[in-house]
Amino acid sequence: MENPAADDRLEVVLALLDASRSRHGRARLAAEGILPAVLRCLSSSPALLLLPRLCITVNLCCERPNQDAFLEAGGLDRIASVLLSGHQISAEILQAVLQVLGNVASAGEAHKAAVWARFFPIWFREIAAMRNPAVCNSLCKVLNTCCSATGGRRRLGELCEEGRGLPILLDIVNTMSPSCHKEICLYFLLGKACIKDIYFNLVFQRLSSVNTLDGSFGANFTYKLFTKEQVFLLRLLSYHLIAWPDVLDIISSYFALGVLQLLKEAYSVVDASSQSISAGLTDDLAINVLWCSFYILRDICSWKDHSSSASEDPADSLLSAGLLQLLLRYLRELEPPNIVKNHAMQTSTDSKVCPYKGFRRDVVSVLCNFLHGRKQVQDEIRKQDGIPLLLKQCVVDDCDQSLRQWGSLSIRYLLEGNLENQYKVAELEQKEPVITPEIARMGLRVEIDQESQCPKMVKAYQEQEDDPCQYYANGQLTYVTRLDS
């Protein structure tokens, strides 16, 4: 009796497809040897039957026995024959092919290695070059699966190797960027390459329209131009840090230092005399890179790997590389917050305006997370005379209402468990005026709350005022992520 899988009647193929959708049906089809028969028919299938037969294969390869049977039946070569069959290969067919490969690769290391050996880099590169978002999403699933678990890092290195796999990764980012397609496997794949491993600088540079690097791909590269694709990559990595911090067992120092260098370069490019009216993304790519870099650094500084106390803290690399000095310099160069400037008799003509709305808040927010639980950062701020500067940020700024909360929380973290810093603030409290002449002219002063030991700004004629840190404790500060109150 002829195997029904070889029957070219559409109704027969559709009946097999329907049966493959249930676990019971898949078990029956496996017992009847349907999978090898379907695979043998793929290359000679009429166009009308090719997609249903591929979908049958996808469904059958959801389970381990069929995944093994797929390899034993030469399934990888059969699938490759579809790409060589002469049919017009639609996006739907490519998606089905990639879904088969993804299901098979999920079975284990031997299956991942087999898929990789057969389709990387030539076929994956051909598929990525089609620049179809749906197809690229399916391709990301295969690549992410193959670059996981045992052997995954070696394959990831091959994927990020120039002249071999890197064009695949770049085509995917370039395809997803214009319409801002961001699928979960794209996050995970680029997270592996850029956040957890050493390839951020290389990928970011190769997304540039102009080669502006020194060619070393280290932390000392320089940029003069940025692209939308680079901004897309930064936004994607930033969201990965926020949405899936628990899957990150490591944040590479290469990534942290690369983003720090981007921050420096973007700041040097931004025209500080023209303030963006937007608090988010703008048409100015340098401002967008600057904004994204702050957000990434803020989340890097708040990251903790609870699975291992021996894990390297990327914030240590940032401290050694001068992040703290850079942030304090940015604050010192800025003109005072508006509420201070409006009451000041005069301000320095050398002061800079914020390059975009929320810039001051972003600087302070990185400092805040940098301070949390890190005594060395607490001490360095005191040694660099940064405490008075940080106290100045504990004001209500009409340009950014959250500045006061960020500043107040920063002071709280500055003082936690640090007697030297507490004594320093106590000394400041005894001086007149406490923070700056401008603050004193406003009728404000700083005092230490007797219960919380947190500095707070109060009116000079008012004895009690709500502790500004309570804005965070009450859940009203929505910008802080993953920090204990």
LINQUI-V661909 format. One record per pair of residues at least 12 apart in sequence whose ideal C-beta (glycine too) atoms are under 8 Angstrom apart, sorted by the first residue. I is the first residue (numbers start at 1). J is the second residue. If there is no record, write none. Layout:
BEGIN
((I J) (I J))
END
This chain:
BEGIN
((3 32) (3 33) (3 34) (3 37) (4 16) (4 32) (4 34) (5 34) (5 37) (5 38) (5 41) (5 53) (5 56) (6 37) (6 40) (6 41) (8 45) (8 46) (8 49) (10 48) (10 49) (10 52) (13 49) (13 52) (13 53) (13 56) (14 52) (16 29) (16 34) (16 38) (16 52) (16 56) (17 52) (17 55) (17 56) (17 59) (20 55) (20 56) (20 59) (20 60) (21 59) (23 63) (26 59) (26 60) (26 62) (26 63) (26 66) (29 56) (29 60) (30 60) (30 63) (30 65) (30 66) (30 69) (34 56) (34 60) (35 57) (35 60) (35 61) (35 66) (35 69) (35 70) (35 73) (35 75) (36 69) (36 73) (38 53) (38 56) (38 57) (38 60) (39 57) (39 70) (39 73) (39 74) (39 75) (39 78) (39 79) (40 78) (41 53) (42 54) (42 57) (42 78) (42 79) (42 81) (42 82) (42 85) (43 78) (43 81) (43 82) (43 84) (43 85) (47 87) (47 88) (50 82) (50 85) (50 87) (50 93) (51 90) (51 92) (51 93) (51 96) (54 82) (54 93) (54 96) (54 97) (54 100) (55 96) (57 70) (57 75) (57 79) (57 96) (57 100) (58 96) (58 99) (58 100) (58 103) (61 100) (61 103) (61 104) (62 103) (64 107) (67 103) (67 104) (67 106) (67 107) (67 111) (68 107) (70 100) (70 104) (71 104) (71 110) (71 111) (71 114) (75 100) (75 104) (76 104) (76 114) (76 115) (76 118) (76 119) (77 118) (79 97) (79 100) (79 101) (80 118) (80 119) (80 123) (82 97) (83 97) (83 123) (83 126) (91 130) (91 132) (91 134) (91 135) (94 127) (94 130) (94 132) (94 135) (94 138) (95 134) (95 135) (95 138) (98 127) (98 135) (98 138) (98 139) (98 141) (98 142) (99 138) (99 141) (101 115) (101 119) (101 142) (102 138) (102 141) (102 142) (102 145) (105 142) (105 145) (105 146) (106 145) (109 149) (109 150) (109 151) (112 145) (112 146) (112 148) (112 149) (112 151) (112 152) (112 155) (113 151) (115 142) (115 146) (116 146) (116 155) (120 146) (120 155) (120 158) (120 159) (120 165) (121 158) (121 164) (121 165) (121 168) (124 139) (124 142) (124 143) (124 165) (124 168) (125 165) (125 167) (125 168) (125 171) (127 139) (128 167) (128 168) (128 171) (128 172) (128 175) (129 167) (129 171) (131 171) (131 174) (131 175) (132 175) (133 175) (133 176) (133 179) (133 181) (136 171) (136 172) (136 175) (136 176) (136 181) (136 186) (137 176) (137 181) (137 183) (137 185) (137 186) (139 168) (139 172) (140 172) (140 183) (140 185) (140 186) (140 189) (141 185) (143 159) (143 168) (143 185) (143 189) (144 185) (144 188) (144 189) (144 192) (147 159) (147 189) (147 192) (148 192) (152 192) (153 197) (156 192) (156 193) (156 197) (156 199) (157 197) (159 193) (160 193) (160 197) (160 199) (160 202) (160 203) (162 202) (162 206) (166 202) (166 203) (166 206) (169 189) (169 190) (169 193) (169 203) (170 203) (170 206) (170 207) (172 186) (172 189) (173 190) (173 203) (173 207) (173 229) (173 232) (173 233) (174 207) (174 229) (176 232) (177 228) (177 229) (177 232) (178 228) (180 232) (182 236) (182 239) (186 236) (187 236) (187 239) (187 240) (187 243) (187 244) (188 240) (188 244) (188 247) (190 203) (190 233) (190 236) (190 237) (190 240) (191 237) (191 240) (191 244) (191 247) (191 248) (194 233) (194 237) (194 255) (195 237) (195 240) (195 241) (195 248) (195 251) (195 252) (195 255) (196 248) (196 249) (196 250) (196 251) (196 252) (196 255) (197 252) (197 254) (198 252) (198 254) (199 254) (200 237) (200 252) (200 254) (200 255) (200 258) (200 259) (201 217) (201 218) (201 219) (201 221) (201 254) (201 258) (202 217) (203 233) (204 230) (204 233) (204 258) (204 262) (205 217) (205 221) (207 227) (207 229) (207 230) (207 233) (208 223) (208 225) (208 226) (208 227) (208 230) (209 225) (209 227) (210 224) (210 225) (212 224) (212 225) (219 254) (219 257) (219 258) (219 260) (219 261) (219 321) (220 261) (221 261) (222 265) (223 262) (223 265) (223 266) (223 269) (224 265) (224 269) (225 285) (226 266) (226 269) (226 285) (226 286) (226 288) (226 289) (227 285) (228 285) (230 285) (230 289) (231 281) (231 285) (231 288) (231 289) (231 292) (234 259) (234 262) (234 288) (234 289) (234 292) (234 293) (234 296) (235 281) (235 292) (237 255) (237 296) (238 292) (238 295) (238 296) (238 299) (241 296) (241 299) (241 300) (241 303) (242 299) (242 481) (245 299) (245 303) (245 482) (248 303) (248 305) (249 305) (249 307) (249 308) (249 311) (250 305) (250 311) (250 312) (251 300) (251 303) (251 314) (252 314) (253 312) (253 314) (253 317) (255 300) (255 314) (256 297) (256 300) (256 314) (256 315) (256 317) (256 318) (257 317) (257 318) (257 321) (259 293) (259 296) (259 297) (259 300) (260 293) (260 297) (260 318) (260 321) (260 323) (260 326) (262 289) (262 293) (263 290) (263 293) (263 294) (263 297) (263 326) (264 326) (265 289) (266 286) (266 287) (266 289) (266 290) (266 293) (267 290) (267 330) (267 355) (269 286) (270 284) (270 286) (270 287) (270 290) (270 355) (271 355) (272 352) (272 353) (272 355) (273 353) (274 355) (275 353) (275 354) (275 355) (275 356) (275 357) (276 355) (276 356) (276 357) (277 357) (278 356) (278 357) (279 356) (279 357) (279 358) (279 400) (282 356) (287 355) (287 356) (290 355) (290 356) (290 359) (291 356) (291 358) (291 362) (294 362) (294 363) (294 365) (294 366) (295 362) (297 318) (297 323) (297 366) (298 362) (298 365) (298 366) (298 368) (298 369) (298 481) (299 369) (299 481) (300 314) (300 315) (300 318) (301 315) (301 318) (301 366) (301 369) (301 370) (301 372) (302 369) (302 372) (302 481) (302 482) (302 483) (303 482) (304 482) (315 370) (315 374) (315 377) (318 370) (319 370) (319 374) (319 376) (319 377) (319 380) (323 366) (323 370) (324 367) (324 370) (324 377) (324 380) (324 381) (324 384) (324 386) (325 384) (327 363) (327 366) (327 367) (327 370) (328 367) (328 381) (328 384) (328 386) (328 389) (330 363) (331 360) (331 363) (331 364) (331 389) (331 390) (331 392) (331 393) (332 389) (333 351) (333 352) (334 351) (334 352) (334 353) (334 354) (334 359) (334 360) (335 347) (335 348) (335 351) (335 352) (335 353) (336 351) (336 392) (336 436) (336 438) (337 360) (337 392) (337 393) (337 395) (337 397) (337 399) (337 403) (338 397) (338 398) (338 399) (339 395) (339 396) (339 397) (339 398) (339 442) (340 392) (340 395) (340 436) (340 438) (340 439) (340 442) (341 438) (343 438) (343 441) (343 442) (344 437) (344 438) (344 441) (345 437) (345 438) (345 441) (354 399) (357 399) (357 400) (358 399) (358 400) (360 393) (360 397) (360 399) (360 400) (360 403) (361 397) (361 400) (361 402) (361 403) (361 406) (361 479) (364 390) (364 393) (364 403) (364 406) (364 407) (364 410) (365 406) (365 479) (365 480) (367 381) (367 390) (367 410) (368 406) (368 409) (368 410) (368 413) (368 480) (369 480) (369 483) (371 410) (371 413) (371 414) (372 413) (372 483) (373 413) (375 417) (375 418) (378 413) (378 414) (378 416) (378 418) (378 421) (379 418) (379 420) (379 421) (381 414) (381 421) (382 420) (382 421) (382 424) (387 414) (387 421) (387 424) (387 425) (387 428) (388 428) (388 435) (388 436) (390 407) (390 410) (390 411) (390 414) (391 407) (391 411) (391 425) (391 428) (391 434) (391 435) (391 446) (391 455) (392 407) (392 435) (392 436) (392 439) (393 406) (393 407) (393 410) (394 407) (394 408) (394 411) (394 446) (394 455) (394 456) (394 457) (394 468) (395 407) (395 439) (395 457) (402 477) (402 479) (404 468) (404 471) (405 468) (405 471) (405 472) (405 476) (405 477) (405 479) (406 477) (406 479) (406 480) (407 468) (408 454) (408 455) (408 456) (408 467) (408 468) (408 469) (408 471) (408 472) (409 469) (409 472) (409 477) (409 480) (411 425) (411 454) (411 455) (412 452) (412 454) (412 469) (415 453) (415 454) (415 455) (422 448) (422 453) (425 446) (425 448) (425 455) (426 448) (428 446) (429 446) (429 447) (429 448) (429 455) (433 445) (434 446) (439 457) (440 460) (443 459) (443 460) (443 461) (444 457) (444 458) (444 459) (444 460) (445 457) (445 458) (445 459) (445 460) (446 458) (449 467) (452 467) (452 469) (454 467) (454 468) (454 469) (456 468) (456 469) (472 485) (473 485))
END
